């Protein structure tokens, strides 16, 4: 199953008659989910189903000898210089291409809803949505107090004449909505915004929406500046196997930052590019009851040539962002498919991607001091000034600790019922129950909460 750029309403109909049975589950893919929160492409949760997004040629045999190539590798020196192009014309062209991308990708939608996080990408797209689909409803998700951009998003929508709604995260409600759609979800990913997406998609259906417009998808061709935190995390990722007594000592387990650092020490440097706190290799082996984590990491070798060809840490991070599209886009594709919603990612439209990557000067992609998406900022500045997104990155945060408090017993019951697949899950939950007010451990609980019920649906 291919989901190339520009094609977001993926045809999952071949899976309607696919057996939902434990015999076709891929245990290495389960290890992928627990180690990295997604299945390494082109694999899927089923050993006989391959799922590929960017980087794979639609003509190749993904079961035989799959080949990956990152399309948007660095083209420094090939793009025009800043002084050689008309800045006003660039902005005009960007706006027109974005409006066209919104219009074409949402053409089949009767009542579209736009996921407006309040960040740069969604603010720029909101400007295009107001022109291409003024009938769209904007919705902003408040997942926690860490990054609250509802006021900014509401102001932008109001100024553009768009209707705006907000949905406050209730982790129990979101989980119930996810469980309701599990039987209809074609494939599985454990992206850390999966439950947020399930919550939002269900809300949209309940309010008469028939389509979702999502502003994700521009990072891997706009570029991803590297800040000191990313460099430090890479230096700390040493693939150590630390004794459990150190990692879970009383001095550590209540401290998120220290837990995160010790978790990073046990990770692969490239896999540390992937977001979130996840299970260590030793934990994954214990959860699955066999030495399997090495087989999961071996899947990274398919991407090794592109990783080594990347000329900088920033370029390697864009390779990582492309690999993880199986999760970042997958959560939208799988949930909207389960609810029969249309889905659009306008930033993935090929004309827009190619124009930005090849025709926009480097200085308008990333500016001095790691300022990212300069062209997007300039586009927004034509309409708005001094919005909070400049100071804080917006995303669909989720109350991980709240989920653990509200749904521990339910997830524990799932672990008991699925011991034949994850024999170590019940023990891990029981041993770590008193640690789940630490977001590091709550993140791991989240991975089990998302994974276990889907796997359990294959055992019924």
Buried (B, 14 or more C-beta within 10 A) or exposed (E): BBBBBBBBBBEBEEBEEBEBEBEBBBBBBBBBBBBBBBBBBBBBBBBEBBBBBBBBEEEBEBEEEBEBBBBBBBEEEEBBEBEEBEEEEBBEBBBEBBBBBBBBBBEEBEBBBBBBBBBBBBBBBBBBBBBBBEEBBBBBBBBBEEBBBBEBBBBBBEEBEBBBBBBEBBBBBBBBBBBEBBEBBBBBBBBBBBBBBBBBBBBBBEEEBBBBBBBBBBBBBBBBBBEEEBEEBBEBBEBEEBEEEEBBEEEBBBEBEBBBBBBBBBBBBBBBBBBBBBBBBBBBBBBBBBEBBEEBBEBBEBBEEBBEBBEEEBBBBBBBBBBBBBBBBBBBBBBBBBBEBBBBBBBBBEEBBBBBBEEBBBBBBBBEEEEBBBBBBBBBEEBBEEBBBBEBBBBBBBBBBBBBBBBBEBBBBBBEBBEEBBBBBBEBBEEBBEBBBBBBBBBBBBBBBBBBBBBBBBEE
